[in-house]
Amino acid sequence: MASMMQPQIILLKEGTDTSQGKAQLVSNINACTAVADVVRTTLGPRGMDKLIHDDKGNVTISNDGATIMKLLDIVHPAAKILVDIAKSQDSEVGDGTTTVVLLAGEFLKEAKPFVEDGVHPQNLIRSYRTASYLAIERIKQLASSIEGKSLEEKKELLANCAATTLSSKLIGGEKEFFAKMVVDAVIAIGDEDRLNMIGIKKVSGGNMRDSFLVNGVAFKKTFSYAGFEQQPKKFLNPKILILNIELELKSEKENAEIRLSDPSQYQSIVDAEWNIIYDKLDKCVQSGAKVVLSRLAIGDLATQYFADRDIFCAGRVAEEDLQRVAAATGGTVQTSINDVIDEVLGTCECFEEKQVGNERFNIFSGCPSGRTATIVLRGGADQFIEEAERSLHDAIMIVRRALKNSTVVPGGGAIDMEISRYLRDKAREIAGRSQFFINSYAKALEVIPRQLCDNAGFDATDMLNKLRQKHSTGGGAPYGVDINTGGIADSYANFVWEPAVVKINAINAATEAACLVLSVDETVKNPKSESAQGDAAAGAMGGRGRGGAAFRGRGRGMRRR
C-alpha cells in the first residue's frame, strides 16, 4: 500500500511535450519521407521545376535540391537534417543535392517496416554503415580516371561531366554551349581555389546563346559624374591603378570649428582643400596609369580632370570585382597614392567599355595572370537568369571536382543499379538479420533510376527489370536509363558521366543522415522554445485543467504545429 502512495516525480517543466519510443521514430521517418517527396519530381533531365513564393513576395523558380530545401523553411526538427545534408552536398561538390535527399528519404522508408516490427534501430544502423562502406568501395573500383590525357581530351571529358549536370537544369536545352563555357572558365583560373575568381554577371534581354565568356574581368559600368562621356572607352595595353581611397572634395567633419583672426586667411583654408585633391589627382596621372579604379567614390572634379588627360576612371567598384581585377591584371590595391611604383600597377592586353543589352560593361581581356574569368549571362525573365546562374554554379563545382579528383562514373542511374546488384550479392554471404537490412539498403538505391523514369513519363517497373537483367550479366555495369528513347543504354558511350566524388559524398551523407534519424528515440519540446509566449501560457493552463491533455491529444508522435 505504501508503494502505491509514493508521490509522482516531476522532472520537466509543466507544459513540456515529450514524445518517445517506436511511435516517435516512425513519426520522424514520416516527416523525412514527406520532405523527400517534395524534391522527388525535380530529379534528372526531365525533372519538373518548383515555384516558391516567400513571405517577402520574392518568387524563385528552381529544380536545384539545395535551393528548394533552403527556401522551404522546414520546422520539423528531424526533417531539418535533410536540409543540412543538401547544404553540405552543395558546398562540398555542388551537384547531387536532390539525389542525397532522395536517398536519405528512401533509406528511412525501407527501415520503417523493420522498426514497426520491433527491430532495434542500432541493428539497422550497423548494417547500413556496412552497406555504405561496401558501396563506396564498389564505386572506387568502377571509377575511370581522366589522368594522363592531353588537354584537349581532358576538356572534352570535363565538358561531358558539365553537360550531364546541366541536362537536369532549366538551361538543359543549351547544355553543350554552356558546358564548353564552364570548362574554359574553370581551366582559365587554373589551380586557384577561390570560386569567386569566376564571376557571373546577369543581363536581362537577348537569348541564352548571347551569353559569352570573358577571359578576364567584366563588370557593369558604375555610377558616373559629368565628364565621364569625354573619357576614352578603349585602351590597348594600358596601365591600371587600383585604389581604395576617395577622390573627391571632402566636407569638414561635423561641428568642426576654425577660428580666424584675419578674414583673408579663410581663402587659404579653401585653397588647402583644393590643393589636397589636385595633389592626389596629379600623382595618379604621374603614375602613368590610363585606367583608374577605386572602391570608393571618384567625384565630378576628378572625373573631369581625368577626362581632360585621356584617362578612364570608375568609382564605387564592388569589392569582389576590384579583387578580381587585381588578381587578373597583376596589380595591387593601393590605400595611398604616394610613391606609386610600376610594380603595383596592373596591365591587360585590351580594356574597353562595351554595350551588352541595355547595360554597359567595362571589360578587361588578355590579362597576364589569367587567374580569373567572367561569364556574362543573357536571358528573358529575371527568374530564368537567376536559375541559370545557380545551374552554372553547380556545373563549375562539378568540373572543379572532376579536375581535382579525376575519376568519373557512369550516370543515368547506372552506378546506382550496379551498387544495388553488388550489395544484393554481398548480402547472401552475410549470416543473420543483417542480410535483410543490407537487401533493403540495396533496394533503396534503385530509387534513382526509378525516379528518372517516372519523371520522364516512362514505365519504371519495366525499365528496372531490364536494368536488373542487364546488370546481372557480365559487362552490364555502365548501363543506365536512356531518357531520349525510353530504353536502357550504355551511359559511358552516351557521355552521361559524373565525378565519382559526387556519388561517394551523396551515399556517405545520406547514410549518415538516415542513421542519425534512426538513432533518435525521444524528442523533448520545451514550452519556452515556442515562438509565441501566449501558446505556452495557454498550453500550461490547459495542462493544469485537464492533467496535461492539451499536449498529448495528438498521440505519441510529434505534436502538430
C-alpha positions in Angstrom: 0.0 0.0 0.0 2.9 2.3 0.9 4.4 1.9 -2.5 1.2 2.9 -4.2 1.1 6.2 -2.2 4.5 7.4 -3.4 4.4 10.9 -4.8 4.7 11.5 -8.6 8.2 12.6 -9.6 8.2 15.7 -11.9 11.4 16.3 -13.8 10.4 18.6 -16.6 8.7 21.9 -16.6 4.9 21.9 -16.8 3.8 22.0 -20.4 6.9 20.2 -21.8 6.0 17.9 -24.6 7.9 14.6 -24.7 7.5 12.0 -27.4 9.4 8.8 -27.3 9.5 5.1 -28.4 8.6 3.5 -31.6 5.8 5.9 -32.5 8.3 8.8 -32.2 10.8 7.2 -34.5 8.0 6.4 -37.1 6.8 10.0 -36.9 10.4 11.3 -37.7 10.7 8.8 -40.6 7.3 10.0 -42.0 8.5 13.7 -41.8 11.7 12.9 -43.6 9.8 10.9 -46.3 7.5 13.9 -46.8 10.4 16.2 -47.4 12.0 13.8 -49.9 8.6 13.7 -51.7 8.8 17.5 -52.3 12.0 17.3 -54.3 11.4 13.9 -55.8 10.0 15.2 -59.1 12.9 17.5 -59.7 15.4 14.7 -60.3 17.0 14.2 -63.7 16.9 15.7 -67.2 13.1 15.6 -67.3 12.6 16.8 -63.7 9.9 19.4 -63.0 10.7 22.8 -61.5 9.3 24.3 -58.3 7.9 27.8 -58.0 8.5 29.1 -54.4 6.8 32.3 -53.3 8.2 33.5 -50.0 6.7 35.9 -47.4 8.6 38.9 -48.8 6.9 38.4 -52.2 10.1 37.0 -53.9 9.5 34.4 -56.5 12.1 31.6 -57.2 11.8 29.0 -59.9 14.3 26.2 -59.4 14.8 22.5 -59.6 18.1 22.6 -57.6 17.6 20.5 -54.5 19.7 22.7 -52.1 17.9 25.9 -53.2 14.4 24.3 -52.7 15.4 22.9 -49.3 16.7 26.3 -48.2 13.5 28.1 -49.3 11.1 25.6 -47.8 11.7 26.8 -44.3 11.2 23.4 -42.7 10.4 23.5 -38.9 10.3 19.8 -38.1 13.4 19.1 -36.1 14.2 15.6 -37.7 13.4 16.8 -41.2 15.9 19.7 -40.8 18.6 17.0 -41.0 17.8 16.6 -44.7 18.1 20.3 -45.3 21.6 20.2 -43.7 22.8 17.3 -45.9 21.5 19.1 -49.0 23.5 22.2 -48.0 26.7 20.1 -47.2 26.4 18.3 -50.6 26.0 21.7 -52.3 29.1 23.2 -50.6 31.2 20.1 -50.9 30.6 19.0 -54.5 28.0 21.4 -55.9 25.7 18.8 -57.5 23.7 15.8 -56.4 21.6 17.7 -53.8 18.3 16.2 -54.9 20.0 12.7 -55.0 21.2 12.9 -51.4 17.8 14.0 -50.1 16.1 11.3 -52.1 18.5 8.5 -50.9 18.2 9.5 -47.3 14.4 9.5 -47.5 14.4 6.1 -49.2 16.8 4.6 -46.7 14.4 5.6 -43.9 11.4 4.4 -45.8 13.0 1.0 -46.2 13.9 0.9 -42.5 10.3 1.8 -41.4 8.8 -1.7 -41.7 11.7 -3.2 -39.6 11.2 -0.5 -36.9 7.5 -1.2 -36.8 8.2 -5.0 -36.4 10.3 -4.3 -33.3 13.9 -4.4 -34.8 16.3 -2.4 -32.6 17.5 0.7 -34.6 21.1 0.0 -33.7 21.0 -3.2 -35.7 19.7 -1.2 -38.7 22.4 1.5 -38.2 25.2 -1.1 -38.1 24.0 -2.8 -41.3 23.5 0.5 -43.1 27.1 1.6 -42.3 28.4 -1.7 -43.5 26.4 -1.4 -46.8 27.6 2.2 -47.2 31.3 1.1 -46.9 30.8 -1.7 -49.4 29.0 0.7 -51.8 31.8 3.2 -51.7 34.5 0.5 -52.3 32.5 -0.6 -55.3 32.3 2.9 -56.7 36.1 3.3 -56.4 36.5 0.0 -58.4 34.2 1.1 -61.2 35.5 4.7 -61.5 37.6 5.6 -64.6 40.5 8.1 -64.3 41.0 11.0 -66.6 44.6 11.5 -65.6 47.4 11.3 -68.2 45.2 12.6 -71.0 46.0 15.6 -73.2 44.4 19.0 -72.5 42.0 18.6 -75.5 40.9 15.2 -74.3 40.5 16.4 -70.8 38.4 19.4 -71.9 36.1 17.0 -73.8 35.7 14.7 -70.8 35.1 17.6 -68.4 32.5 19.1 -70.9 30.7 15.8 -70.8 30.6 15.9 -66.9 29.3 19.5 -67.1 26.7 18.6 -69.7 25.4 15.8 -67.5 24.9 18.2 -64.6 23.3 20.9 -66.8 20.9 18.4 -68.5 18.7 18.3 -65.5 18.6 22.2 -65.2 16.4 24.8 -66.8 19.2 25.6 -69.4 19.5 21.9 -70.4 18.5 22.7 -73.9 21.8 24.6 -74.4 23.9 22.3 -72.3 26.7 21.8 -74.9 27.1 25.6 -75.3 27.3 26.2 -71.6 29.3 23.1 -70.8 32.2 24.3 -73.1 31.9 27.8 -71.5 32.2 26.4 -68.0 35.2 24.2 -68.8 37.0 27.1 -70.4 36.3 29.3 -67.3 37.5 26.6 -64.8 40.7 25.9 -66.8 41.3 29.7 -67.0 41.5 30.0 -63.2 43.9 27.1 -63.1 44.8 26.0 -59.5 43.1 29.0 -58.0 40.9 27.7 -55.2 38.7 30.7 -54.7 35.5 30.2 -56.6 34.8 33.9 -56.7 37.5 34.2 -59.3 34.8 33.1 -61.8 32.4 36.0 -61.9 28.8 35.5 -63.2 27.1 38.7 -64.4 23.4 38.8 -65.3 22.0 41.0 -68.1 18.3 40.8 -69.0 17.3 40.6 -72.7 18.5 38.6 -75.6 18.6 34.8 -75.6 20.8 32.2 -73.9 23.1 32.0 -76.8 24.0 35.6 -76.5 25.8 34.7 -73.2 29.6 34.9 -73.5 32.8 34.2 -71.6 35.4 36.9 -70.9 38.9 35.6 -70.2 39.5 38.3 -67.7 37.1 40.6 -65.8 33.9 42.3 -66.7 31.6 44.4 -64.5 28.7 46.8 -65.0 29.6 50.5 -65.5 29.5 52.2 -62.2 27.7 55.4 -61.3 29.5 58.3 -63.1 29.6 62.1 -63.0 29.6 64.7 -65.7 32.7 64.5 -67.9 32.6 60.7 -68.0 31.4 60.6 -71.6 34.5 62.6 -72.7 36.8 59.8 -71.4 38.3 57.3 -73.9 36.5 54.0 -73.8 39.2 51.7 -75.2 42.9 51.2 -74.5 45.5 48.7 -75.7 48.0 47.5 -73.1 47.0 50.2 -70.5 48.5 50.5 -67.0 45.8 50.1 -64.4 45.8 51.8 -61.0 43.5 50.2 -58.4 42.7 52.3 -55.3 40.8 52.2 -52.1 40.6 55.9 -51.5 38.1 58.7 -52.2 39.0 61.2 -55.0 36.6 64.0 -54.2 36.4 67.1 -52.1 35.7 66.2 -48.5 33.4 68.4 -46.4 34.6 69.3 -42.9 33.9 66.9 -40.1 30.6 67.6 -38.3 30.7 70.5 -35.9 34.3 71.3 -36.9 35.3 74.8 -35.9 38.1 77.1 -37.2 38.9 80.4 -35.5 40.3 83.1 -37.8 41.9 86.4 -36.7 42.0 87.8 -40.3 39.2 87.2 -42.9 41.9 86.9 -45.7 43.0 83.6 -44.1 39.7 82.0 -45.0 40.8 81.8 -48.7 43.9 79.9 -47.7 41.8 77.2 -45.9 39.6 76.8 -49.1 42.7 76.6 -51.2 44.2 74.0 -49.0 41.2 71.7 -49.6 41.6 72.1 -53.4 45.4 71.6 -53.2 44.9 68.3 -51.4 42.6 66.9 -54.1 44.7 68.3 -57.0 47.8 66.8 -55.4 46.2 63.3 -55.3 45.0 63.6 -59.0 48.4 64.8 -60.2 50.1 61.8 -58.6 47.6 59.4 -60.3 48.4 61.0 -63.7 52.2 60.8 -63.0 52.0 57.1 -62.2 51.4 56.6 -66.0 48.1 54.7 -65.4 45.4 55.0 -68.2 42.7 53.3 -66.2 41.9 54.3 -62.6 39.6 52.2 -60.5 38.5 52.9 -56.9 36.3 51.1 -54.4 35.3 54.5 -53.0 33.8 57.5 -54.8 35.6 59.4 -57.7 33.9 62.8 -57.7 32.9 65.1 -60.5 36.1 67.2 -60.3 38.3 64.1 -60.6 36.2 62.7 -63.4 36.6 65.9 -65.5 40.3 66.1 -64.6 40.9 62.6 -65.8 38.8 63.2 -69.0 40.9 66.2 -69.9 44.0 63.9 -69.7 42.5 61.0 -71.7 42.3 58.7 -68.6 39.4 56.4 -67.9 38.1 56.2 -64.3 35.4 54.3 -62.4 34.5 54.8 -58.7 32.4 52.7 -56.3 33.6 49.5 -57.9 32.3 46.4 -55.9 34.9 44.9 -53.6 34.7 41.5 -55.3 35.2 43.0 -58.8 38.1 45.0 -57.6 39.8 42.0 -56.1 39.3 40.0 -59.3 40.8 42.9 -61.4 43.8 42.9 -59.1 44.2 39.2 -59.4 43.8 39.2 -63.2 46.0 42.2 -64.1 48.7 41.6 -61.5 48.0 45.0 -59.8 47.8 45.7 -56.1 45.0 47.7 -54.3 46.5 50.9 -53.0 45.3 52.8 -49.9 47.6 55.8 -50.7 48.7 57.5 -53.9 52.1 58.5 -52.5 55.1 56.8 -54.2 53.1 54.6 -56.7 55.6 52.4 -58.5 55.2 50.4 -61.6 55.2 47.1 -59.7 51.8 47.9 -58.1 50.1 48.8 -61.4 48.2 46.1 -63.3 48.0 45.7 -67.1 46.0 43.8 -69.7 46.0 43.5 -73.5 42.8 45.3 -74.0 40.4 47.4 -71.9 37.1 48.5 -73.4 33.6 49.7 -72.4 31.0 47.7 -74.4 27.2 47.7 -74.6 25.6 44.4 -73.6 21.8 44.6 -73.8 20.8 47.8 -72.1 23.8 47.8 -69.8 27.3 49.0 -70.4 30.2 46.8 -69.2 33.9 47.5 -68.5 35.8 44.6 -69.9 39.5 43.7 -69.2 40.7 40.9 -71.5 44.0 39.3 -72.2 45.1 39.6 -68.6 48.7 38.4 -67.9 47.9 36.5 -64.6 44.9 34.9 -66.3 43.6 33.6 -63.0 40.1 34.8 -63.4 37.2 34.6 -65.9 33.7 36.2 -66.2 30.5 34.7 -67.6 28.0 37.2 -68.8 24.6 35.6 -68.8 21.7 36.7 -71.1 18.1 35.7 -71.0 14.5 36.8 -70.9 12.9 36.7 -67.4 14.9 37.6 -64.3 13.9 34.3 -62.6 15.2 32.4 -65.6 18.6 34.1 -65.4 18.7 33.5 -61.6 18.1 29.8 -62.2 20.7 29.8 -65.0 23.3 31.2 -62.6 22.5 28.5 -60.0 22.8 25.9 -62.7 26.2 27.2 -63.8 27.4 27.3 -60.2 26.7 23.5 -60.0 28.4 22.8 -63.3 31.5 24.9 -62.2 31.8 23.0 -58.9 31.4 19.6 -60.8 34.2 20.5 -63.3 36.5 21.7 -60.5 35.9 18.4 -58.6 36.4 16.3 -61.7 39.7 18.1 -62.3 41.0 17.6 -58.8 39.8 14.1 -58.2 40.0 13.0 -61.8 37.7 9.9 -61.6 34.3 9.6 -63.2 31.5 7.1 -63.1 28.6 6.4 -65.5 25.4 8.4 -64.7 21.8 7.9 -65.6 21.2 5.5 -62.7 23.8 3.1 -63.9 26.1 3.3 -60.9 23.1 3.0 -58.5 21.9 -0.2 -60.2 25.3 -1.7 -60.2 25.9 -1.0 -56.5 22.4 -2.4 -55.7 23.2 -5.6 -57.6 26.6 -5.8 -55.8 25.1 -5.4 -52.4 22.4 -8.0 -53.0 25.1 -10.5 -53.9 27.2 -9.5 -50.9 24.2 -9.8 -48.6 23.9 -13.5 -49.4 27.4 -14.0 -47.8 26.3 -12.5 -44.5 24.5 -14.6 -41.9 21.8 -13.3 -39.7 19.3 -10.5 -39.9 21.8 -8.1 -41.4 21.1 -9.8 -44.7 17.6 -8.3 -44.7 18.8 -4.9 -43.8 21.5 -4.8 -46.5 19.0 -6.0 -49.0 16.7 -3.1 -48.1 19.6 -0.7 -48.5 20.3 -2.1 -51.9 16.6 -1.8 -52.9 16.6 1.9 -51.7 19.4 2.7 -54.2 17.1 1.8 -57.0 15.1 4.9 -56.3 17.4 7.0 -58.5 16.8 5.1 -61.8 13.1 4.6 -60.8 12.6 8.3 -60.3 14.4 9.2 -63.5 11.9 7.0 -65.4 8.9 8.4 -63.5 9.9 12.0 -64.2 10.4 11.3 -67.9 7.0 9.5 -68.1 8.4 6.0 -68.8 7.3 2.7 -67.2 9.6 2.5 -64.2 8.9 -1.2 -63.4 9.6 -2.4 -67.0 12.8 -0.3 -67.1 14.1 -1.5 -63.8 13.5 -5.1 -64.8 15.6 -4.5 -68.0 18.3 -2.9 -66.0 18.4 -5.7 -63.4 18.7 -8.3 -66.2 21.5 -6.3 -67.9 23.5 -5.7 -64.7 23.2 -9.4 -63.7 25.1 -10.4 -66.9 28.8 -9.5 -67.2 29.7 -6.1 -68.6 26.4 -4.5 -67.8 27.8 -2.1 -65.2 27.7 1.1 -67.3 24.1 0.6 -68.4 21.6 3.2 -67.2 18.3 4.8 -68.2 18.2 6.4 -71.7 16.0 9.4 -71.3 15.7 10.1 -75.0 14.5 6.7 -76.2 12.8 5.3 -73.1 15.1 2.2 -73.1 18.4 1.4 -71.5 21.8 2.4 -72.9 25.5 2.4 -72.1 25.9 5.7 -70.1 29.7 5.8 -70.8 29.1 5.6 -74.6 26.4 8.3 -74.3 28.8 10.5 -72.4 26.5 10.6 -69.3 29.2 10.9 -66.7 29.5 12.3 -63.2 32.6 12.7 -60.9 32.9 9.7 -58.5 33.2 12.1 -55.6 29.5 13.2 -56.2 28.2 9.7 -55.7 30.6 8.9 -52.8 29.6 12.1 -51.0 25.9 11.5 -51.6 25.9 7.9 -50.3 28.0 8.9 -47.2 25.8 11.9 -46.4 22.5 10.1 -47.0 23.6 7.1 -44.9 24.8 9.3 -42.0 21.5 11.3 -42.1 19.4 8.1 -42.1 21.5 6.7 -39.2 21.1 9.9 -37.2 17.3 9.9 -37.6 17.1 6.2 -36.6 19.3 6.8 -33.5 16.8 9.4 -32.0 14.3 7.7 -29.7 12.9 10.7 -27.8 12.1 14.3 -28.6 11.6 16.8 -25.7 10.0 20.1 -26.6 10.4 22.9 -24.1 7.4 25.3 -24.0 9.8 28.2 -23.9 11.1 27.3 -27.4 7.7 28.1 -28.7 7.8 31.5 -30.6 4.7 32.9 -29.1 4.6 33.0 -25.3 0.8 33.0 -25.5 0.8 29.5 -26.8 2.9 28.3 -23.9 0.7 30.1 -21.4 -2.5 28.6 -23.0 -0.9 25.2 -23.0 0.1 25.4 -19.4 -3.4 26.4 -18.4 -4.8 23.5 -20.5 -2.3 21.3 -18.8 -3.5 22.3 -15.3 -7.1 22.0 -16.2 -7.0 18.6 -17.9 -4.0 16.9 -16.5 -1.7 17.8 -19.4 -4.1 16.5 -22.1 -3.5 19.7 -24.1 -0.1 18.4 -25.1 -0.9 14.8 -25.6 -4.0 14.9 -27.6 -2.2 14.0 -30.8 -0.8 10.7 -29.8 2.9 10.0 -29.1 4.3 11.3 -32.3 5.5 14.9 -32.9 2.8 17.4 -31.9 1.4 19.1 -35.0 2.1 22.9 -35.0 
